Amino acid sequence: MGNSIRLDGNNPEEAFSMSNGGTDAFLNVLLISGSPLAKTISQKRLLVWLAEKDQIVTRGNSGFDIIDMPWDPDTFGEDKAFLITVINAALERKNWELLDYSPDSKIIDSYLEQFKSLVTAVTPQIINKAALHDWLSDKDNDDPVNCGFPKCRKHGVLLSFFGCQVCNG
């Protein structure tokens, strides 16, 4: 079983699929490259949301629609630019040396480029404006988004309620 990332569920041609192991590596490189770059709360939320797609719990069920990410309509433009910067940092192998393995860069680059294309295509008009509120309403007081956005001591990535995506992977 694998995972698909789509712009939205209504347009299957605007999607790409990854194996479970590919999804782990994809998330690992995004988080290890992007966590040091996240400065604002909305940027950190986007990365924690991605970290929650951790395969340790959701193997084969980690696909998502870009429009359903927790976009903050007030900071959408900044956050979209940030996410593209994160993707570019991953394409440049930023912090990959912290991984305990060497991802297949040809495969991961393909995933990152396809993800970048979908993120580039998202607009404020098509985002699910309720996604941020809905996601946050499911969080308890012990969730990392409510505890100052802690990071893994070993990898420096933002933690989700599953822990460190890289350690888990």
C-alpha positions in Angstrom: 0.0 0.0 0.0 1.2 3.5 -0.7 0.3 7.1 -0.2 -0.9 9.8 -2.6 -0.5 13.5 -2.3 -3.0 15.5 -4.3 -3.8 19.2 -4.9 -7.3 18.3 -4.0 -9.3 15.1 -4.2 -11.4 16.3 -7.2 -8.4 16.3 -9.6 -6.6 12.9 -9.6 -4.4 14.1 -12.4 -2.8 16.6 -10.0 -1.3 13.9 -7.7 1.6 11.7 -7.1 2.1 8.5 -5.2 4.9 7.1 -3.0 5.6 3.8 -1.4 5.5 3.7 2.4 9.3 3.7 2.6 9.4 6.5 0.1 6.9 8.5 2.2 9.1 8.1 5.2 12.2 9.4 3.3 10.2 12.2 1.8 8.9 13.4 5.1 12.3 12.9 6.8 14.1 15.1 4.2 11.4 17.8 4.4 11.5 17.9 8.2 15.2 17.7 8.6 15.7 20.4 6.0 12.8 22.6 7.0 12.7 22.5 10.8 15.7 24.9 11.3 14.0 27.3 8.8 10.6 27.5 10.6 10.4 30.8 12.5 6.7 31.6 12.8 3.9 29.7 14.4 2.1 29.0 11.1 5.4 27.7 9.5 5.9 25.4 12.5 2.3 24.2 12.3 2.7 23.2 8.7 5.8 21.1 9.5 4.2 19.5 12.5 1.2 18.6 10.4 3.5 17.0 7.9 5.3 15.1 10.7 1.9 13.7 11.8 1.9 11.8 8.5 4.4 9.5 10.2 4.3 6.0 8.8 4.8 4.4 12.2 1.1 4.9 12.9 -0.5 5.6 9.6 1.3 3.2 7.3 -0.4 3.4 3.9 -2.8 6.0 5.1 -0.7 9.1 5.0 -1.9 10.6 1.7 -3.4 14.1 1.8 -4.7 17.0 -0.2 -2.6 20.2 -0.3 -5.8 22.2 0.1 -6.4 20.4 3.5 -3.1 21.4 5.1 -3.5 23.8 8.0 -3.0 26.9 6.0 -3.6 30.1 7.9 -5.5 32.4 5.4 -3.9 35.5 7.1 -0.3 34.3 6.4 -1.0 32.1 3.3 1.5 33.9 1.0 4.3 33.8 3.5 3.6 30.2 4.4 3.4 29.0 0.8 6.8 30.7 0.1 8.2 29.1 3.2 7.1 25.7 2.2 8.7 26.1 -1.3 11.9 27.3 0.5 11.8 24.1 2.6 11.3 21.9 -0.5 14.3 23.7 -2.2 16.4 23.2 1.0 15.6 19.4 0.8 16.5 19.4 -2.9 19.8 21.0 -1.9 20.3 18.1 0.7 20.3 20.6 3.6 21.0 18.6 6.9 20.7 15.2 5.1 24.0 14.3 6.9 21.9 14.0 10.1 20.0 11.0 8.7 21.2 7.5 9.6 20.9 6.5 5.9 21.3 7.9 2.4 17.9 8.4 0.7 17.8 7.5 -3.0 18.1 11.1 -4.2 16.8 10.4 -7.7 13.5 9.1 -6.3 13.3 11.7 -3.5 14.0 14.5 -5.9 11.1 13.4 -8.1 8.8 13.4 -5.0 10.0 16.8 -3.9 9.6 18.3 -7.4 6.1 16.9 -7.7 5.2 18.2 -4.2 6.7 21.6 -5.2 4.5 21.7 -8.3 1.4 21.0 -6.2 2.3 23.6 -3.5 3.0 26.1 -6.3 -0.5 25.5 -7.7 -2.4 26.0 -4.4 -4.2 29.4 -4.0 -6.0 31.0 -1.1 -9.2 30.6 -3.1 -9.1 26.8 -3.0 -7.7 26.0 0.5 -9.9 24.4 3.0 -10.3 27.4 5.3 -11.7 25.2 8.1 -8.7 22.8 8.1 -6.5 24.8 10.5 -9.4 25.3 13.0 -10.4 21.6 12.7 -6.8 20.4 13.1 -6.1 22.6 16.1 -9.4 21.7 17.8 -8.3 18.0 18.0 -5.1 18.9 19.9 -4.9 18.4 23.7 -2.7 20.5 26.0 0.2 18.0 25.7 0.4 18.2 21.9 3.7 19.8 20.6 1.7 22.6 18.9 0.5 23.6 22.4 3.9 23.1 24.1 6.2 25.5 22.3 7.0 23.3 19.3 9.7 21.0 20.8 12.4 19.5 18.6 14.2 16.2 18.6 17.5 16.5 20.3 19.2 14.2 17.8 17.8 15.4 14.5 16.5 18.9 15.3 13.2 18.3 13.7 9.9 19.6 15.0 8.1 16.8 16.9 4.5 15.7 16.4 2.4 13.8 19.0 4.1 10.6 17.5 7.5 11.9 18.4 10.3 12.4 15.9 9.5 11.4 12.4 13.2 10.7 11.6 13.7 8.6 14.7 10.5 6.7 14.0 11.4 6.2 10.3 
